[in-house]
Structure formats: structure tokens, C-alpha cells
Amino acid sequence: MAALATGGATPSDGATSFQRKVPASSRLAAIPGTRPSVRHGQLLLSSGLPSLDCVLGGGLAVGTLLLIEEDKYGIYSNLLLKYFLAEGIVCGHKLFVASAKEDPADILKELPAPLFDDVHKNQLDEEETTIKSKLESQEPMKIAWRYQNLPKMEVSPAASARFGHYYNVSKTMPQELLQSIKWHRFFLPEEISLQPKIKTCNMICSYTRLLQSIQRIIYQEGFDGSYPQKKQKNILRIGIQSLGSVLWGDDICGTDNPEDIHSLTKFLYVLRGLLRMSLSACIITVPAHLIQNKAIIERVTNLSDTVVGLESFIGSERETNPLYKDYHGLIHVHQIPRLNSLICDVSGTKDLAFRLKRKLFTIERLHLPPDLSDTVSRSSKQDLAESTKLLSSGCGAMAIGKKHLDF
């Protein structure tokens, strides 16, 4: 099981006032960079992106696996991985970085620099002032009188209490912070040169060695709870880049009927068992758009706790479409874990988009512009109607042209 937090529930967001008495011996000590969840009692840590934490229900639960389906060019998925690792460095957590493409040391050198409270506050004030000045300069839109008194919708899905830190993607993390933490690396070309190829349990050798490295670190460093009182408890953050690609020796991206069709699913099955019994959390990026067999994607999704997909606008028609000019892509939340409950903690926002600003990467609610006949072209109107059909829910979505409402 994933790590349980101390204490009981508090009377907020539908939770009862009942508090279960937990023995003092079973309570977890306070770990830096974590907080207990009020809803399901799990210990949470930040993904490094506060808006993503809100989408995931407050953060990433300790002992769980977050699977990120990469965008076409792997730009934004690698950025989310770097946010996760950077948050671990700031919180003092230990890191395990695995890759078959880039040297883990080079990945750490490209981590974004943290923004402390005063710096971030000044930058947010400047951005809010700029946005307000633009809104005041624009001519106010005339809307129906019954909608004028409704409260304005917040663009960013912000959490009730801030959790985690903010980072500047235009700068790299100082060397002082990188040298202050202990981290482990797994670079596949180096591992292959050290040991001969082995294949056990119908799993390719790269996955076998990766599991052995993760298991050894969990046991030797005491993340499995084998040293309860000898030293301060800490969190192990595991980041694996582009798992399932050809560079890992897996052929699921090249054909519909790969030879090692169950290697990735067996790896995820064993990895989840290691995560459940330890104070650790893992983020894996997978090139899902290259996997031709859809059954493999379904199995990988079922063997993951949380699944988030990134859809970039680079190279697509939406990149030049004026409807999406304020965004760089869409984010799809495919799966959220059910932790100590029958239902998952789903965010109220389903239509999400992301954009990369000069210094910040943000996840926001997707807002399409109004259909103004004088400024919007015919193709843009058609795209707007199609987008509205996909985004809207209910029996009467929207009438297109002269068609009647479909009840």
C-alpha cells in the first residue's frame, strides 16, 4: 500500500468530523516536502507544478506511479520530468534518474531554477498588472443581463493552499543546490557495457537491470522502512525518461506484433510493488504516440496509478489556428487513482490546456474565443463548432448551421 498520513479527516469538502485514533507507533514522522491528504489520508508530495498538483487532487501520492504520455517531440513531457526532479532537490529528497537517451548528469544540469517567495510574488504582480492593463484597454463585451452578475471563472486551477515551489525555466538550477543532494543514476549504455545481456522472466535485460537498481537503492537506503528509528525518513523520487522506446531495446514502438509484448507491462507490475512498500514516488514518460498496438497502451494504463497525456500543437493545424493562439497544447487526464475510497478525487475542470511562457509553464482551463462573424473566418467557425462538440457535455450540445438540437 501507499504510505498513509497521520491523523483523521477534517470537516471540509464533504468529509465527516469523525477522527480515527491511530497508534503513535504507526504514525509517519514529518517528512519535508510532503503533506497529508484530507480526502483519502495518503501522504502527498508535489510534482513541481502547482497547477498539475491541483489537477491530480492535491499532489502525487507517495507509493504511486505517474505515467506521462509524451507529446510528439517530447519537449513538454521532459519539462514535466525536470519539474518533478527539481522539486525533489529543493525539498531535500533523494533522486534516481534513469535514461537511455541522455546522460542523467546532463538532465540535472538542465533543471529549472527555483523561484523563492519574494521573487515569485514580484513576477506574479507584474504579470497580473500586465493582464489587467490589457483587459482595461479592450472594449467591454456586451453580454446578456442575466450573466453580468455571475462570478468570474478563474483561469488557472489553483489549489486552496499552495503546495510546492515555482521555477524559472529560462534559468538553470545553481550548482550549490545540485551538490547538496544525493542522487543515483542509471544510464543504459553504461550498464550494458558493464554486464553481459541477461533475460529473465520474459523481460528484456534493460528492464531487468533497471528494476534491480531501483530495488537495491530502496533496500540499501532504507526507503522500505527497514531502519525506522536510525535516521530521518526521506522520500525517493524516481524519474525514468522515454521508457518503452527503441533505445531501451523494446520493440513495441516498431510493429503491431512485437516479440517482447509483455516486457513493459511486467516491468510496471513489479515496479508498482516496489513503490507500494516504500517511501518513494515515480514519474515515467512513455512515447505512447509511437506504440501501434492499442492493447499495449490499455495494459500500460491499467498498470499505472495516474496517467496524463500531452498533446502538442507543434506541427499540427491548431498551431496556426487563431482559436488556440494562447496555448501550446492540450493536457488529457486519462486516469486518477482511487486511494482508500471507491471514487477518485477528480478535478472539476476537464478541459485543460498548457502554455509555456517566457519563464513559467502553466496549466489552465481551455477557453475558446467567442464566434464573432466579422473577425472569425469560416474555417475557424467550423473548427470552433467541432471543438465545442468535443468539449461540451449533455444531450443538447450546440446546433451547427440549420440542424435541429439532437435530444
Rosetta blueprint (number, residue, H / E / L):
1 M L
2 A L
3 A L
4 L E
5 A L
6 T L
7 G L
8 G L
9 A L
10 T L
11 P L
12 S L
13 D L
14 G L
15 A L
16 T L
17 S L
18 F L
19 Q L
20 R L
21 K L
22 V L
23 P L
24 A H
25 S H
26 S H
27 R L
28 L L
29 A L
30 A L
31 I L
32 P L
33 G L
34 T E
35 R E
36 P E
37 S L
38 V L
39 R L
40 H L
41 G L
42 Q E
43 L E
44 L E
45 L E
46 S L
47 S L
48 G L
49 L L
50 P H
51 S H
52 L H
53 D H
54 C H
55 V H
56 L L
57 G L
58 G L
59 G L
60 L E
61 A E
62 V L
63 G L
64 T L
65 L E
66 L E
67 L E
68 I E
69 E E
70 E L
71 D L
72 K L
73 Y L
74 G L
75 I H
76 Y H
77 S H
78 N H
79 L H
80 L H
81 L H
82 K H
83 Y H
84 F H
85 L H
86 A H
87 E H
88 G H
89 I H
90 V H
91 C H
92 G L
93 H L
94 K E
95 L E
96 F E
97 V E
98 A E
99 S E
100 A L
101 K L
102 E L
103 D L
104 P H
105 A H
106 D H
107 I H
108 L H
109 K H
110 E L
111 L L
112 P E
113 A E
114 P E
115 L E
116 F L
117 D H
118 D H
119 V H
120 H H
121 K H
122 N H
123 Q H
124 L H
125 D H
126 E H
127 E H
128 E H
129 T H
130 T H
131 I H
132 K H
133 S H
134 K H
135 L H
136 E H
137 S H
138 Q L
139 E L
140 P L
141 M L
142 K L
143 I L
144 A L
145 W H
146 R H
147 Y H
148 Q L
149 N L
150 L L
151 P L
152 K L
153 M L
154 E L
155 V L
156 S L
157 P L
158 A L
159 A L
160 S L
161 A L
162 R L
163 F L
164 G L
165 H L
166 Y E
167 Y E
168 N E
169 V E
170 S E
171 K E
172 T E
173 M L
174 P L
175 Q H
176 E H
177 L H
178 L H
179 Q H
180 S L
181 I L
182 K L
183 W E
184 H E
185 R E
186 F E
187 F E
188 L H
189 P H
190 E H
191 E H
192 I H
193 S H
194 L H
195 Q L
196 P L
197 K L
198 I L
199 K L
200 T E
201 C L
202 N L
203 M E
204 I L
205 C H
206 S H
207 Y H
208 T H
209 R H
210 L H
211 L H
212 Q H
213 S H
214 I H
215 Q H
216 R H
217 I H
218 I H
219 Y H
220 Q H
221 E L
222 G L
223 F L
224 D L
225 G L
226 S L
227 Y L
228 P L
229 Q L
230 K L
231 K L
232 Q L
233 K L
234 N L
235 I L
236 L E
237 R E
238 I E
239 G E
240 I E
241 Q L
242 S L
243 L L
244 G L
245 S L
246 V H
247 L H
248 W H
249 G L
250 D L
251 D L
252 I L
253 C L
254 G L
255 T L
256 D L
257 N L
258 P L
259 E L
260 D L
261 I L
262 H L
263 S H
264 L H
265 T H
266 K H
267 F H
268 L H
269 Y H
270 V H
271 L H
272 R H
273 G H
274 L H
275 L H
276 R H
277 M L
278 S L
279 L L
280 S E
281 A E
282 C E
283 I E
284 I E
285 T E
286 V E
287 P L
288 A H
289 H H
290 L H
291 I L
292 Q L
293 N L
294 K H
295 A H
296 I H
297 I H
298 E H
299 R H
300 V H
301 T H
302 N H
303 L L
304 S L
305 D L
306 T E
307 V E
308 V E
309 G E
310 L E
311 E E
312 S E
313 F L
314 I L
315 G L
316 S L
317 E H
318 R H
319 E H
320 T L
321 N L
322 P H
323 L H
324 Y H
325 K L
326 D L
327 Y L
328 H L
329 G E
330 L E
331 I E
332 H E
333 V E
334 H E
335 Q E
336 I L
337 P L
338 R L
339 L L
340 N L
341 S L
342 L L
343 I L
344 C L
345 D L
346 V L
347 S L
348 G L
349 T L
350 K L
351 D L
352 L E
353 A E
354 F E
355 R E
356 L E
357 K L
358 R L
359 K L
360 L L
361 F E
362 T E
363 I E
364 E E
365 R E
366 L L
367 H L
368 L L
369 P L
370 P L
371 D L
372 L L
373 S L
374 D L
375 T L
376 V L
377 S L
378 R H
379 S H
380 S H
381 K H
382 Q H
383 D H
384 L H
385 A H
386 E H
387 S H
388 T H
389 K H
390 L H
391 L H
392 S L
393 S L
394 G L
395 C L
396 G L
397 A L
398 M L
399 A L
400 I L
401 G L
402 K L
403 K L
404 H L
405 L L
406 D L
407 F L
